[in-house]
């Protein structure tokens, strides 16, 4: 006999009525938020933040404050595949390998491969110069410092840039803190990524978000703690898992799911999801100010 209902079973079409029952249950209706992370877009935002934004910051420009960082990341996501084809895929793959490097030697090798990917992509392009990717190539130099951080040099834990869990937990804390006006305690299924050191780092960055993004000065929130539990023993976590599975199923359906409308109303504004409209910096700025 199973002690935990899994999304694979719960989300079968024959159980749609049960899913609708859950969505309408008082413990969920008006009390739930689904955070979505588009992994490829997530990687593109990392590329932009670690190269283009860093280079702009050196020149005294705050691309977060005016929305141009968010607009630029969406522009790259939607236009680069058609412009650069397989070379764009290769560049993202080499960035991913660099971010996953576990030794200094591997990191140096992958950083060289990333530089070579940029040179190949930009050298093969015959149209108007790709402004963002040209600046991104210039910003590869900043990744040397980042490499030290991801390997844990000089800090008490390694950065995990490609792990969407940490950013998702942080986004959830911000969302519920701003909605409730209260400090937030998180209960989460046991996850090796949520180490005591990483949790303490999250507390600090959430309390003082201007450390990461200057435009969020004065918008700090309090994360009291993160309690890790066995999902089999905590009904709250089981329900959260089912809601996450539902969100993923609807997102991957491209709008074809029977519950698209219901789930869309629950999607967090903090989700990391590409949006063609955000290529417009003014709209991107409005989203940032509301987030």
N, C-alpha and C positions, 0 to 999 in steps of 0.2 A: 504494500500500500504506500502510495506516494505521500510525503509530508509537505511537499511544496509544488504548487501549480506553476508550470513553466509557460512562457509566452508561446512556444511552438504549439502547444496544445490549446491554450487560451484563444489564440488568434486564428484558429481554423474558421473558415466561413460559416460552418454549421453552428458556431458558438457566438455569432454576431449579437444575438439578443442578450447574452450574458455580458458581453463587453459593454453594450449600451446601458445595461443595468448598473455596471460598475461606474460608468461615467456619470450617471445620474444619482449615484449614492451620495447622501449628505456628507460623508467623510471625504469625498473626492470632488464633487461639484463645487466650484468656486474655491477649492482648497488645493488644487493641483496645478503644476506648471511643468511643461516638458522642454528640456534643453536639448537642442539638436546641434550636432557638430558634423559638418561635411568635411571628411578627412582630406580630400584633395584641396579644397578651398583653405582649410586650416593650414596646410603646407604652404600654399601660396602666400597667405598672410604672414607666415614666419619668414619667408624669403623677403617680402617687402619690408617688414619691421626690422630685420637684422641687417639689411643692406641699404635700401633707399632711404628709409626713415633715419637711420643712423648718420648717413651722409648729409642729409638735409639738416639734421640737428647741429652738425659741425658748422654749418653755414648760418646758424641762428634761426632756422625755420622749425616751427612746431607743427608737424603735419597731422598730429592727433587733434589739436585744438580746432583747426579749421575744416576738418573732415577729409582732407586730401589723402590721408593714409588709407582710410576705409575706401574712398573712391578709387584710389590707385590700385589697391588689392583686387577690387572687383573688376576694374578695367583689365588688369593682367589676366585674371581668371577667365574672363569671357572672350578676350581677343587673342591672347597669345597662342592657343591651340591652333586656330585657323591660320595665323601668321607664320608660325614656326614649326608646326607639325611635330614629327618625331623628335626633333632637336629640343623642343620644349619639354617633352616627356622625359628625355634623357637628362636634361638639366634638373628637373624636379627629383628624378631618381638619385642623382648624385648628391643633391642637397639632403635628401633623406638618409643616404648612406653616411654622409658627414655627421648628421645629427645623431646617428646611432653608433658612431665610433666609440669603442670602449678603451682604447689606448691612445697615447700621444702619437705613436707612430701611425696608427690607422687614421687618426684625425688629420694628420699632416698629409697623408696620401690622398684622402678623400677631398681635402680642401684643394689640393692640386688638380684633382679630377674635376671639381666644380669649376675652377678657373678655366680649365680647358674646355668644359662644356659651354661656358659663356663665350669664349673666343670662337668656338665652332659655330654657335648659334648666330652671334652678331656678324661673323664673317660671311656667313651664307646668305644673310638677308640683303636683298637688293632694292628694297623700297626706302621710304623715308626712315631716317634713323629712329630706332625704338628708344624713346627718351628714358622710360622707366628702367628698361633692362640695361641700357648703357650705364645709368647711375647705379643700378644694382651690381653690375660688374665692378664698378669703382669701389663699391661698398664691401666687396669680398674681404678686403683688408681687415674690416671690423670683426670678421668671424674668427680671427686668430685669438682674440681675447675671449670671445664666446666659447671657443674650444676649451679653454682652460676651465671655464665655469662648468661646462657640461661634463668634464672629466673630474670635477670636484676639487680642483686646485685652489687652495686658499679659502674654501667654504666648507661647512659641515655636512653638506649633502650635494649630490650631483643634480644639476638641472635636468629636467626631462622635457625638453621642448616639444617632442612629438607625442607626448601623452596628453590626450584631451581630457582625462579625468580631472587633473588638478585645476585646469581652467574652468571646467564645468562646475566643479564644487564651488570655486570662487565666485562664479557668476550666479549660482543659486543663492549664495550667502548675500550677495549684493541685492539681488531681486527681493528676497524676503525681508531683509533688513529695511530696505527703503519702503516696502509696502506696509510693514508692521510698525516701523519706528522703534524696534526692540533689538537687543543683541540676539545673535543666532547660535544655536547649537545644532550640529549636524549629526545625524545617525546614519551610518553607511555600512553596507556590506563589507566584510573584511577584505581589504585591498592592500597588497604589498607596496603600492605606490604611495599610500598615505602613511608615511613614516612619521614618528614624533618630530623629527627635524623639519620635515616638509610642512607639517601642520603648523609648527611655530612660525615658519617663514610665511605661510599664508596669513596667519593672524597679523603679522607685522605689515605685510603689503596691503591687506584689506583695511587696516586701521589708518594707514598713510598711503593712499593710492597715488599721490603725487610723486612718489618715488619712481613709479613705473610710467605714469602718464600725467604730465603737469596740468592738463585741463581738468583733472578730477580733484584738484586741491579743495580741501574742505568737505569732501564727500566720503570720508572714511566711514566704515561700518565695523561693528565688533563681532568677531567670530569667537565665541566662548570656548568651544572645543569641538573635536570630531570624535565621536564614539563609534568604534568599529564593532559590529555584531555579526553573528551567524544568521544569515537570512532565513534559515529553516526555523529559527526561534523567535523571529520578530516579524509580525504581520505587516508592519509599516514598510519594511524593506521589501517584502514580497509584493505588496501593492505597487510600490515604486518601480520594481523590476517589470511588472506587467505593463505599467504605463509607459516605461521606456521602450519596451518591445513594441507596443502599439505605435508610439511615435516614430520609431524606425520603419515599421511596416508601411505606414502612411507616407512618410517622406520618400521611401524608395519606390512607391507606386507612381510617383509623378502626378498625383492628383486623381488617380483612377480608383483609389480605395473607397469603399462604401462609407467609411467614417472620416473622410478627409475634412469635411466642414467642421465636425465636432472637435477633431484633434487640432485643426488650425487655430481654433479659439483658445487652445491651451498652450500653444508654443510660446516659449519665453522670448521676450524681446532681446535677451542676452545671447540668444543662440548664435553660433558661428556658422552662418549659412549664406551662400552667395545670393546676391540680389541685383539684377540688371539695373534697377532704378538707382542704386547707390553709386553708379558711375558718375552721377551728378553730385559734385562736392557739396552743394547746398543741402541736398536731401541727406547726404551722409552726415553732415554736421548736425542736422536736426535729429537724426537717430542717435548720435553720440550724446547730445545734450539731454536726450530723454532716457539714456541708458544708465 
